[in-house]
Amino acid sequence: MSENARIETGFLLRKLQEGENLSLPHSRPMPDIGNACHELRVKDENKEWRLFYFVDSDAEAIVVLGVEEKKTRTTPKRTIKTCQDRLKSYEDVKAH
């Protein structure tokens, strides 16, 4: 990820932390991962990145579940599974 893409990612994450609801073209819901999960899209010089996140309104937190280069129109099943596992781990830790 280039420096400009990292700066844009940080800018968008800050907006989320401040309570702003982002929509396309920057963000879209990802109900396949879980409730309150989304995909943040960041364009880079010659590629696009996906950052999967969960909005935890109880803890006032944005939890990053994964980041990958966007190579296809659909999210790979392994990526969805990895994000689901990470979300479950977060929820398990939070419950204790």
N, C-alpha and C positions, 0 to 999 in steps of 0.2 A: 504494500500500500504506500503510495507516494506521500510526501509531507502534506501536500494540499488536500489529499483525500483524508488524511488523519485529522487535519484541522477542521475540515467540513464535518467529519464524524463527531468530533468533540463539540462543535457548535450545535449540531442536531441533538446530541445527547443532553447538552445543557438545557436546550428548549424543553426536552422531555422532563428533566429534573424540575424545571420551573412550572410544570403542570400543563404545558401546551400540548394539545392533541395534534399530532402530525398525521397527514394523509398522503395519498399518492400525489406526486411522484416519489416522495421521500419515504413513506411508511405505509405498510398495509398489514391488516390483521393476519395472524397465522393460527387459526383455531385448531389445525392439525397438531400443533405442538401443545397448546393448552389455552385456557381462558387468560385473557389479558396479555397474550404473547403476540409479538409483531415482528416484521422484517423491516429493517431500515436499509434503504438502498442508497449507495454512495457511488457516484461516477468518478472514475479516475481518468488518467490520461488516455488510456486505450483499453480499459476494462471497467467492469462494474463490480462492486463488493456488496455482499449481503451481511448484515449484522442482525442476529436474532436476539430479541430481548423480551423480558417479562417486566411488566409494570406492577410492582408490589405496592399498592396504595396503603396497606396497613403499615408497612415499614417505611413508606415514603422513599422507595428505592427503585432504581432501574437495574435489573439483573441481566448482564450480558450472558447469553447462553451459547453463542458461537459466532464466528466470523469466517466467511469463505468467499472466494472469488465466484462471481455469478458466471456460469458457463452454459447453463441451459435455462429454458423458460420455466421448468418445474423444479421444485426443490427436491433433491435426491432423498429417497426414503431413509438412508443411513444418517443424513443430516438431521432429519426430523426426529429420528430415534435418539440420536446423541443429545439433541436439545431437550427432548422429553426426559431423558435420564438425568440431565443436569438440573432441570427444573424440579424433578422429584427429590434429588439430593438436597437442593436448596430448601425445599419445603420441609424435608425431614430434619435438617439442622435447625431451621427456624422453630419447629414444633418443640424442640427440647430446650 
